[in-house]
């Protein structure tokens, strides 16, 4: 029934519950889970300023994720 499951996560309680459900489905149907971390840019607003370089942006976003 399921071959792949896309799981968007953001660290919220609802996201944790969705993760549990997705893992149960994956185990039941021998499916692959692909997680996509969703980040609200308001959490790290300074990263998106025009003078930020790509390396700085990547570092800050990875730390937040």
C-alpha positions in Angstrom: 0.0 0.0 0.0 2.8 2.5 0.9 6.2 2.4 -0.6 7.5 5.8 0.5 6.3 8.2 3.2 7.2 11.9 3.2 7.3 13.2 6.8 7.5 17.0 7.2 8.7 17.8 10.8 9.1 21.0 12.7 9.9 19.8 16.2 6.3 20.4 17.5 4.3 17.9 19.5 2.0 17.3 16.5 5.1 16.5 14.5 6.3 14.0 17.1 2.9 12.3 16.9 3.1 12.2 13.1 6.5 10.7 13.3 5.3 7.9 15.4 2.4 7.2 13.0 4.7 7.4 9.9 7.2 4.9 11.5 4.3 2.5 12.3 3.1 2.7 8.7 6.6 2.2 7.4 7.2 -0.9 9.5 3.8 -2.3 8.6 4.2 -1.8 4.8 8.0 -2.0 4.6 8.1 1.5 3.4 10.8 4.2 3.3 10.4 7.3 5.4 11.8 10.5 4.0 11.8 13.3 6.6 11.7 17.0 5.6 12.6 19.5 8.4 10.4 22.6 8.1 11.8 25.7 9.5 9.9 28.9 10.2 12.3 31.7 9.1 11.1 33.9 12.0 13.0 31.6 14.3 16.3 32.7 12.8 15.5 36.1 11.2 19.1 37.3 11.0 20.0 34.5 8.7 17.9 35.9 5.9 19.5 39.4 5.8 21.0 40.4 2.5 24.6 40.5 3.8 24.6 36.9 5.1 26.7 34.5 3.1 25.6 31.0 2.2 28.0 29.3 4.6 26.7 31.3 7.5 23.1 30.7 6.5 23.7 26.9 6.2 25.5 26.8 9.6 22.7 28.6 11.4 19.9 26.7 9.8 21.6 23.3 10.6 22.1 24.3 14.2 18.5 25.3 14.5 17.3 22.1 12.8 
